[in-house]
Amino acid sequence: MSYPDLAAVREAGLAAKARAEALLLHGPALLDTHREKRSFKRFIGRVWIPRPADLAVPPDTLRTLTIDHTLFVDIADVLIAEGHRQPLPG
């Protein structure tokens, strides 16, 4: 079994954190939560942000929500589409 380069994982994590912070500072965010019955009644949430002007992926490839003529996108979808994720080992 090979282990990932921890320095590279840390660097990628810091880049994802910086992008998430920038996206959250872009405007208001909406938090959608519910209790998940299948996972010990934990709260599951989704964070929606207004579509960023610098979004490099088409919004039709992301989950969207429109409120008062404002298009919101799922921040997790944005981060994944921009490559801020690590492949799972195995």
SVG drawing of the C-alpha trace seen along z (x, -y; Angstrom):
<svg xmlns="http://www.w3.org/2000/svg" viewBox="-38 -40 44 42">
<polyline fill="none" stroke="black" stroke-width="0.4" points="0.0,0.0 1.4,-3.4 0.7,-6.5 0.2,-10.0 2.8,-12.6 1.7,-14.4 3.2,-17.8 1.2,-17.6 -2.0,-16.7 -1.5,-19.6 -0.8,-22.0 -3.9,-20.9 -6.0,-21.2 -4.8,-24.7 -5.6,-25.6 -9.1,-24.2 -9.5,-26.1 -8.4,-29.4 -10.8,-28.9 -13.7,-28.1 -13.0,-31.2 -12.9,-33.4 -16.2,-31.9 -17.8,-32.5 -16.7,-36.1 -18.2,-36.6 -21.7,-37.2 -24.4,-35.7 -24.5,-32.0 -27.5,-29.8 -27.2,-26.7 -29.7,-23.9 -29.7,-21.2 -31.7,-18.2 -31.4,-15.3 -30.3,-12.1 -32.1,-9.1 -29.7,-6.6 -26.6,-8.2 -27.4,-8.2 -29.6,-11.4 -26.6,-13.6 -27.3,-16.9 -26.4,-16.9 -25.9,-20.2 -25.4,-21.9 -23.9,-25.4 -25.3,-27.5 -23.4,-30.6 -24.3,-33.1 -22.8,-32.0 -19.3,-33.5 -18.3,-35.7 -15.0,-33.8 -16.6,-30.4 -14.7,-28.4 -17.3,-25.7 -20.7,-26.0 -23.4,-26.3 -25.5,-23.7 -22.9,-21.1 -23.6,-22.0 -26.5,-21.8 -28.3,-25.1 -31.0,-26.9 -32.7,-30.2 -34.0,-32.6 -35.3,-36.0 -33.7,-35.9 -30.3,-35.0 -28.6,-31.8 -27.0,-29.9 -24.6,-27.0 -23.5,-24.3 -20.1,-25.2 -19.0,-21.6 -19.8,-21.1 -17.7,-24.2 -14.7,-23.0 -14.9,-19.5 -15.3,-21.0 -12.3,-23.2 -10.2,-20.2 -10.0,-20.8 -10.2,-17.1 -7.9,-14.2 -8.6,-10.8 -9.4,-8.1 -6.7,-5.5 -7.3,-2.1"/>
</svg>
